[in-house]
Structure formats: structure tokens, C-alpha cells
Amino acid sequence: MEESKTISNRELKLTAALYMHIPGLLAHVKATGRLPEEIKPCPWLYMPLNHIIMRRGTDITLDSDEQLIYDAIVKEKRLPGGSACLVEPQEKKGE
């Protein structure tokens, strides 16, 4: 059984910035105010995410277009293209 993970606000912001790299997604959100029903898997999206994190860090401030996408994600409570997932380093025992 797959375990459900709570997505942090930082991950939602990174997801909104990442969704900007999906062709046509921003235009769709601007035209409809909603996310597409389905986003086809894009295995190459890890590269833009890596670039976003390298350039902006993991706690980003969204620009106005990214904010539109973020607002649609929060309003609809769904992630049709998956989400960014941050893996935090584990603390060593005894620290």
C-alpha cells in the first residue's frame, strides 16, 4: 500500500514554478482559471526543477505567473502532473 505524503508549502511553490515549464499549462490556467484535467508525464522535468533549486533555492518567492499556477493548485487541491518532492537529510543518531 502506498503511503500518502503531506506536501509542504515549499514543495507546492516549487511545483508551481516547475509547472511553468510544461508547454501550454500557463496559457490554460490563464484562460480557464483551472489546471488541466491531466498532465502527461514529463520525465525530463527533473532538469528544470534542479535548475530552479540551484538558482533560487528551495524556499522560493513566486513571480505573478507562478502564483497563478500555485493558486490553482491550492484551490483545486490536486496535482495532475505530480509534485516536487524535497528529501531532507537525515540527522545522525546522537546529534
C-alpha positions in Angstrom: 0.0 0.0 0.0 1.4 3.4 -1.0 2.0 5.8 1.9 0.5 9.3 1.4 2.9 12.2 2.0 1.9 15.7 3.1 3.2 18.2 0.7 4.9 21.2 2.2 4.2 24.8 1.1 7.8 24.9 -0.2 7.2 21.9 -2.3 3.9 23.4 -3.7 5.8 26.6 -4.6 8.5 24.6 -6.4 5.8 22.6 -8.1 4.1 25.8 -9.4 7.5 27.0 -10.7 8.1 23.6 -12.3 4.6 23.5 -13.9 5.7 26.8 -15.7 8.0 24.6 -17.9 5.1 22.5 -19.2 4.1 23.8 -22.6 0.7 25.4 -22.7 0.0 25.0 -19.0 0.2 28.7 -18.1 -2.0 29.7 -21.1 -4.6 27.1 -20.0 -4.6 28.4 -16.4 -4.9 32.0 -17.6 -7.8 31.1 -20.0 -9.7 28.8 -17.6 -8.5 29.6 -14.1 -8.0 25.9 -13.6 -5.3 23.3 -14.1 -5.7 20.9 -17.0 -7.5 17.7 -16.0 -4.4 15.7 -16.9 -0.8 16.4 -17.4 1.1 13.8 -19.4 4.2 12.5 -17.6 7.3 14.5 -18.5 10.4 12.6 -17.3 12.6 15.4 -18.3 11.1 17.8 -15.7 13.7 16.9 -13.1 16.2 19.1 -15.0 14.1 22.3 -14.7 13.5 21.5 -11.1 17.2 21.1 -10.4 17.9 24.4 -12.2 15.2 26.2 -10.2 16.6 24.9 -6.9 20.2 25.7 -7.9 19.2 29.2 -9.0 16.6 30.1 -6.4 17.0 27.7 -3.5 14.2 25.6 -2.0 12.2 28.3 -0.4 11.3 30.5 -3.4 9.2 33.6 -3.9 6.8 33.1 -6.8 6.5 35.5 -9.7 3.0 36.5 -10.8 2.6 33.7 -13.4 3.9 31.1 -11.0 1.5 32.5 -8.3 -1.5 31.9 -10.7 -0.5 28.3 -11.0 0.1 28.0 -7.3 -3.4 29.5 -6.6 -5.0 27.0 -9.0 -3.2 24.1 -7.2 -4.3 25.2 -3.8 -7.9 26.0 -5.0 -8.3 22.6 -6.7 -6.4 20.6 -4.1 -4.8 18.4 -6.8 -1.6 17.9 -8.7 -2.4 16.5 -12.1 1.3 16.4 -13.1 2.7 15.2 -9.7 4.7 17.4 -7.4 8.2 18.4 -6.4 9.4 16.4 -3.5 12.2 17.6 -1.3 14.3 15.0 0.5 15.7 16.4 3.7 19.0 15.0 5.0 18.5 12.6 8.0 20.1 13.7 11.3 22.7 11.2 12.5 21.8 9.4 15.8 23.4 11.2 18.7 23.3 14.7 17.2 
